[in-house]
Amino acid sequence: MGANAGANSTGTAAAGKVKGIVVNGIIAALYIAVSALIQPFGFTQVQFRVSEMFNHLIVFNKKYIYGIVLGVFLTNLFFSPMKAYDLIFGVGQSVIALLITIACARFIKGIWARMIVNTLVFTFTMFLIALELHLAFDLPFMFTWLTTAIGEFVVMAVGMPVMYVINKRVRFDKMV
Protein backbone atom coordinates (compact mmCIF):
# COMPACT_ATOMS: atom_id res chain seq x y z
CA MET A 1 0.00 0.00 0.00
CA GLY A 2 2.84 2.42 0.80
CA ALA A 3 4.55 1.86 -2.58
CA ASN A 4 1.27 2.41 -4.39
CA ALA A 5 0.67 5.69 -2.55
CA GLY A 6 4.15 6.89 -3.58
CA ALA A 7 3.43 6.05 -7.20
CA ASN A 8 0.18 8.02 -7.08
CA SER A 9 1.84 11.10 -5.59
CA THR A 10 4.59 10.91 -8.22
CA GLY A 11 1.94 10.65 -10.94
CA THR A 12 0.05 13.58 -9.47
CA ALA A 13 3.21 15.70 -9.34
CA ALA A 14 4.03 14.84 -12.95
CA ALA A 15 0.48 15.68 -14.02
CA GLY A 16 0.78 19.01 -12.20
CA LYS A 17 4.01 19.82 -14.03
CA VAL A 18 2.46 18.93 -17.38
CA LYS A 19 -0.57 21.06 -16.56
CA GLY A 20 1.73 23.99 -15.68
CA ILE A 21 3.61 23.63 -18.97
CA VAL A 22 0.38 23.44 -20.96
CA VAL A 23 -1.20 26.43 -19.21
CA ASN A 24 1.96 28.52 -19.70
CA GLY A 25 2.04 27.48 -23.36
CA ILE A 26 -1.54 28.67 -23.74
CA ILE A 27 -0.67 31.98 -22.04
CA ALA A 28 2.27 32.45 -24.43
CA ALA A 29 0.04 31.63 -27.41
CA LEU A 30 -2.64 34.08 -26.26
CA TYR A 31 -0.02 36.79 -25.75
CA ILE A 32 1.26 36.21 -29.30
CA ALA A 33 -2.23 36.10 -30.83
CA VAL A 34 -3.40 39.31 -29.16
CA SER A 35 -0.12 41.03 -30.07
CA ALA A 36 -0.51 39.96 -33.69
CA LEU A 37 -3.98 41.51 -33.81
CA ILE A 38 -2.73 44.92 -32.69
CA GLN A 39 0.76 44.66 -34.17
CA PRO A 40 1.01 48.22 -35.54
CA PHE A 41 0.26 49.66 -32.08
CA GLY A 42 2.65 47.48 -30.11
CA PHE A 43 6.03 48.55 -31.44
CA THR A 44 5.91 52.34 -31.83
CA GLN A 45 6.81 55.36 -29.73
CA VAL A 46 3.26 55.31 -28.34
CA GLN A 47 2.61 51.67 -27.50
CA PHE A 48 -0.73 50.07 -26.75
CA ARG A 49 0.21 46.41 -26.63
CA VAL A 50 -3.08 45.04 -25.33
CA SER A 51 -1.45 41.68 -24.60
CA GLU A 52 0.43 43.36 -21.76
CA MET A 53 -2.67 42.90 -19.62
CA PHE A 54 -1.55 39.25 -19.32
CA ASN A 55 1.20 40.59 -17.05
CA HIS A 56 -1.46 40.71 -14.34
CA LEU A 57 -1.48 36.91 -14.23
CA ILE A 58 1.66 37.16 -12.12
CA VAL A 59 -0.35 38.54 -9.18
CA PHE A 60 -2.44 35.37 -9.11
CA ASN A 61 0.46 32.92 -9.33
CA LYS A 62 4.17 33.51 -9.88
CA LYS A 63 4.38 30.39 -12.06
CA TYR A 64 2.81 32.40 -14.92
CA ILE A 65 6.16 34.13 -15.42
CA TYR A 66 7.19 31.39 -17.87
CA GLY A 67 4.21 31.82 -20.19
CA ILE A 68 4.33 35.61 -20.08
CA VAL A 69 8.07 35.80 -20.82
CA LEU A 70 7.80 33.18 -23.57
CA GLY A 71 4.92 35.14 -25.10
CA VAL A 72 6.92 38.39 -25.03
CA PHE A 73 10.00 36.67 -26.46
CA LEU A 74 8.15 35.00 -29.34
CA THR A 75 6.07 38.10 -30.08
CA ASN A 76 9.23 40.19 -30.36
CA LEU A 77 10.94 37.48 -32.40
CA PHE A 78 8.07 37.14 -34.90
CA PHE A 79 6.68 40.67 -35.13
CA SER A 80 9.20 43.25 -33.99
CA PRO A 81 10.71 45.46 -36.67
CA MET A 82 13.83 45.66 -34.49
CA LYS A 83 14.23 42.10 -33.24
CA ALA A 84 17.68 42.34 -31.65
CA TYR A 85 16.74 45.37 -29.54
CA ASP A 86 13.34 43.99 -28.55
CA LEU A 87 14.69 40.58 -27.66
CA ILE A 88 17.07 42.25 -25.20
CA PHE A 89 15.19 45.30 -23.94
CA GLY A 90 11.59 44.12 -24.34
CA VAL A 91 12.11 40.71 -22.80
CA GLY A 92 14.45 42.19 -20.18
CA GLN A 93 11.91 44.81 -19.16
CA SER A 94 9.24 42.13 -18.76
CA VAL A 95 11.47 39.86 -16.70
CA ILE A 96 12.60 42.70 -14.43
CA ALA A 97 9.07 44.03 -13.88
CA LEU A 98 7.65 40.55 -13.26
CA LEU A 99 10.39 39.73 -10.75
CA ILE A 100 9.84 43.03 -8.93
CA THR A 101 6.12 42.30 -8.73
CA ILE A 102 6.77 38.76 -7.46
CA ALA A 103 9.09 40.18 -4.77
CA CYS A 104 6.57 42.84 -3.74
CA ALA A 105 3.62 40.44 -3.71
CA ARG A 106 4.98 38.72 -0.61
CA PHE A 107 4.25 41.91 1.31
CA ILE A 108 1.02 42.97 -0.36
CA LYS A 109 -2.29 41.34 0.45
CA GLY A 110 -5.19 41.50 -1.94
CA ILE A 111 -5.41 41.05 -5.68
CA TRP A 112 -6.38 44.68 -6.39
CA ALA A 113 -3.42 46.05 -4.44
CA ARG A 114 -1.08 43.65 -6.25
CA MET A 115 -2.49 44.62 -9.64
CA ILE A 116 -2.04 48.30 -8.82
CA VAL A 117 1.58 47.71 -7.84
CA ASN A 118 2.10 45.57 -10.94
CA THR A 119 0.67 48.34 -13.12
CA LEU A 120 2.96 50.93 -11.53
CA VAL A 121 6.03 48.67 -11.82
CA PHE A 122 5.42 47.99 -15.51
CA THR A 123 4.68 51.67 -16.15
CA PHE A 124 7.88 52.81 -14.43
CA THR A 125 10.12 50.20 -16.08
CA MET A 126 9.09 51.44 -19.50
CA PHE A 127 12.23 53.58 -19.22
CA LEU A 128 13.98 50.48 -20.60
CA ILE A 129 11.79 50.56 -23.70
CA ALA A 130 12.38 54.30 -23.99
CA LEU A 131 16.12 53.63 -23.81
CA GLU A 132 15.75 50.98 -26.52
CA LEU A 133 13.89 53.39 -28.82
CA HIS A 134 16.42 56.12 -28.06
CA LEU A 135 19.32 53.84 -29.01
CA ALA A 136 17.60 52.38 -32.07
CA PHE A 137 15.98 55.50 -33.53
CA ASP A 138 17.54 58.41 -31.61
CA LEU A 139 14.12 59.31 -30.18
CA PRO A 140 14.18 61.73 -27.24
CA PHE A 141 14.48 59.60 -24.10
CA MET A 142 12.25 61.50 -21.65
CA PHE A 143 9.42 62.09 -24.12
CA THR A 144 9.57 58.47 -25.28
CA TRP A 145 9.52 57.25 -21.68
CA LEU A 146 6.44 59.39 -21.10
CA THR A 147 4.59 58.13 -24.17
CA THR A 148 5.46 54.46 -23.68
CA ALA A 149 4.67 54.69 -19.96
CA ILE A 150 1.27 56.23 -20.68
CA GLY A 151 0.46 53.47 -23.16
CA GLU A 152 1.56 50.78 -20.70
CA PHE A 153 -0.37 52.39 -17.86
CA VAL A 154 -3.58 52.57 -19.90
CA VAL A 155 -3.35 48.93 -21.01
CA MET A 156 -2.47 47.67 -17.54
CA ALA A 157 -5.15 49.82 -15.85
CA VAL A 158 -7.84 48.64 -18.28
CA GLY A 159 -6.51 45.11 -17.83
CA MET A 160 -7.07 45.12 -14.06
CA PRO A 161 -10.88 44.78 -14.08
CA VAL A 162 -10.74 42.54 -17.16
CA MET A 163 -8.37 40.07 -15.48
CA TYR A 164 -10.27 40.33 -12.19
CA VAL A 165 -13.57 39.41 -13.85
CA ILE A 166 -12.00 36.56 -15.84
CA ASN A 167 -10.39 35.29 -12.64
CA LYS A 168 -13.80 35.02 -10.98
CA ARG A 169 -14.73 32.43 -13.62
CA VAL A 170 -11.36 30.76 -14.37
CA ARG A 171 -9.52 30.97 -11.00
CA PHE A 172 -6.01 31.80 -12.22
CA ASP A 173 -4.53 30.95 -8.83
CA LYS A 174 -5.58 27.29 -9.26
CA MET A 175 -4.59 26.75 -12.90
CA VAL A 176 -0.84 26.14 -12.53
HELIX and SHEET records of a PDB file:
HELIX    1   1 GLY A    2  LEU A   37  1                                  36    
HELIX    2   2 GLN A   39  PHE A   41  5                                   3    
HELIX    3   3 VAL A   50  VAL A   59  5                                  10    
HELIX    4   4 LYS A   62  TYR A   64  5                                   3    
HELIX    5   5 ILE A   65  PHE A   79  1                                  15    
HELIX    6   6 LYS A   83  TYR A   85  1                                   3    
HELIX    7   7 ASP A   86  GLY A   90  3                                   5    
HELIX    8   8 VAL A   91  ALA A  105  1                                  15    
HELIX    9   9 ILE A  111  PHE A  124  1                                  14    
HELIX   10  10 PHE A  127  PHE A  137  1                                  11    
HELIX   11  11 PHE A  141  VAL A  170  1                                  30    
HELIX   12  12 PHE A  172  MET A  175  1                                   4    
END                                                                             
